[in-house]
Amino acid sequence: MEISTSLKTAAILAAVLLGGCAKEVRYTVPQAEPEVRVASIYSSVEVVEVTLPDYAAAEDIYLLQPDGGISALGPLWADDPARAVTLQLSRDLGAIIGRNVAPEPWPFRSFADARLDVRMEEFVATSNGTFRIAGQYFVAPESGGRDRAGQFSIEVPLAAQDSPGAIAAARSQAVATLAAQVARNGLR
């Protein structure tokens, strides 16, 4: 009886130690300078935190299967996905329009000239070798001007199938493409 208790205790201790030794791999999204420049009618834009589908808001990196199922690959994103996408979109839009663009809450004393709200319905790597984002964006001027809205559907090829690094790079390119599309169609 005492041997089995000792064995159980040793097995539990070994499982805890092995579990503690496992390394968690996280992936960052590379930054690239947008190549397009667009003149904007707004001198400043506030970006509302991007809304992601439930699966995309999690820290897992997911892959859309041919049957429509979405499964976690195993590695994790290095940052909260909604926060990271909002920050990238703000940074890319600022570079594209050459104006003050910041995520909410607005960090400056005066109000932003417009608010941008992006709502994603798709944000996933696919088993056919692309990273796909789709959804809607809304631009609301603080005063004057007209409200604008648009839809987007963007696919970027993956450099390597099921590679977290390739997924991160394609995700970055998809968000940069979205920033250019919003600047051209929503901020001019």
Secondary structure, DSSP 4 states (H G I P E B T S, - for coil): -HHHHHHHHHHHHHHHHHHHHPPPPEEPPPP---------S-SEEEEPPPB--HHHHSSEEEEE-TTS-EEEEEEEESS-HHHHHHHHHHHHHHHHHTSEEEESSP-SSSPPSEEEEEEEEEEEEETTSEEEEEEEEEEEESSSS--EEEEEEEEEE-SSTT-HHHHHHHHHHHHHHHHHHHHHHH--
